[in-house]
Amino acid sequence: IAGALISTAHLMHYLLTEHPVPTWSIFFGLITASILVVGHSINNRVTSFPALALGTLLAYGITGLIPLHTPEEPWYIFFSGMIAICAMILPGLSGSFILLILGKYVFITSALRNPFAQDNLEIILIFIAGCLIGIIGFSRFLRFALERWHDFTLALLTGFMIGAMRKVWPWKITLESQIIRGKEHVLLEENVWPLVNTELWISILLMGVGFASVILLNNISKNRAED
């Protein structure tokens, strides 16, 4: 996850701050396809529906409770790294998606853009430490859960992604903001329906690109596994 963030830090920070709607549209398409890919792996969809519903409700509620401006203290940076790296070993999820939900994607990529500026090196080291602890502690549990409760685990995971879609909806309006350390931070925002204009059609196209990318990569992965 650190390598992925470092390689795209400058680009993603620029896109999220300067072109948020098109960028969120790509994420929306990526996650929509991931939901279908993971959901397709569930063997018994009928009996797994309660787990799917539970995951959806939990994620929808949690993403609504997480403030847009999250803490910048070491404990939250460590926690973000620990949770984000866990997503990397879950089917269909990405660490970047989790960081977006936790409100720390732009913060971490900002530190990676200038690793030796101010306190950025400390931020990066704390984040990496969280990643290491997360992958050591979670990988065994995930393997056990998938072996013991395969359908329940995947259904719960699929539900989490469905519920978290509210966080990556591209069209939002700012209801409340605050200047912190010379920068404007959005404290409260609301999802809205888009206006029918050129940006909407571009965003829909980008959703399609994101969606098709996941489906294509999944098909390539399946073909290689069969070979």
Number of C-alpha atoms within 10 A of each C-alpha: 17 17 8 10 18 17 14 14 22 15 13 19 19 16 15 15 11 11 12 16 22 22 20 21 25 23 24 25 23 24 25 19 22 23 20 15 18 18 20 14 14 17 14 12 16 9 12 18 16 15 21 26 17 17 24 23 16 16 23 20 14 16 18 15 9 13 16 20 17 14 13 11 9 13 12 17 24 23 18 27 28 24 20 27 28 25 21 17 16 16 15 22 21 18 24 20 21 22 20 17 24 24 20 22 21 18 18 23 23 18 20 22 18 14 17 12 11 10 11 18 15 15 21 21 14 19 24 20 16 22 22 15 17 21 19 13 12 17 15 10 11 16 14 12 15 13 11 11 11 17 23 22 20 26 30 23 25 28 25 23 25 21 23 25 19 18 23 21 17 22 17 16 11 11 10 11 14 13 9 9 7 7 8 10 14 16 14 14 14 13 14 11 9 12 9 8 8 8 13 17 11 14 20 16 16 21 24 18 16 20 21 15 16 20 16 11 11 16 13 12 12 11 10 9 8 7 6
